[in-house]
């Protein structure tokens, strides 16, 4: 299990006692809007399962001893990985997720022999698109009808990639 830092921001493995904060964060309609894979309704059991999944690269973003977001790295095999993230409502727009994502990407390139990272985001999720750009991700194109939403409609995603030399 990894633990990473960037000043006051730390990335650490999830703990069982993080479940109440994850549950509260996942009640946010805005977060559910951009992450169609979140179960609805999102229950305390979902939060407990999330924080105890044991995935070595699923990390809590911590600021001042408080969980302020989630950041995950999925290793697709070979030397490619993908990241995903979310922030609690009151911490959005403060640069926290940009710093956290940059830290995890640097770790992936320097310690996990990753040569390419990918990220997808809804084309209308301007906050996520901003994080991707500030970290150095390059827009590659649109994945049409990529994500199925719980209400039955499908949405496009923007595909980004990041190579080690592009990390900002």
WOUR-V83558 format. One record per pair of residues at least 6 apart in sequence whose ideal C-beta (glycine too) atoms are under 6 Angstrom apart, sorted by the first residue. I is the first residue (numbers start at 1). GAP is how many residues later the second one is. If there is no record, write none. Layout:
i->{I	I}
gap->{GAP	GAP}
This chain:
i->{1	1	3	4	4	4	6	6	8	9	9	9	10	11	11	12	14	14	18	18	18	19	19	19	21	22	22	22	23	23	25	26	26	28	31	32	34	34	36	36	39	40	57	58	59	60	61	61	61	61	68	68	68	69	69	69	70	71	71	71	72	73	73	73	73	74	75	79	79	79	80	81	81	81	82	83	83	85	85	87	92	97	98	98	101	101	102	105	105	108	109	116	117	118	119	119	119	120	120	121	121	121	122	123	123	132	136	136	136	136	137	137	138	139	140	140	141	142	142	143	143	144	145	146	146	147	147	148}
gap->{12	55	9	7	99	103	93	97	55	54	90	91	52	48	89	48	37	46	33	42	49	28	29	32	46	25	28	29	21	24	63	12	16	61	55	6	88	91	111	113	7	110	16	14	12	7	7	8	10	39	20	23	28	17	18	28	16	14	29	33	12	8	10	31	35	8	6	34	35	36	36	27	33	36	36	34	36	12	16	10	35	34	33	36	30	34	33	12	62	6	55	45	45	43	13	18	41	37	39	7	8	37	33	33	35	28	26	30	31	32	23	25	23	21	19	21	18	14	16	14	16	12	9	10	11	8	10	6}
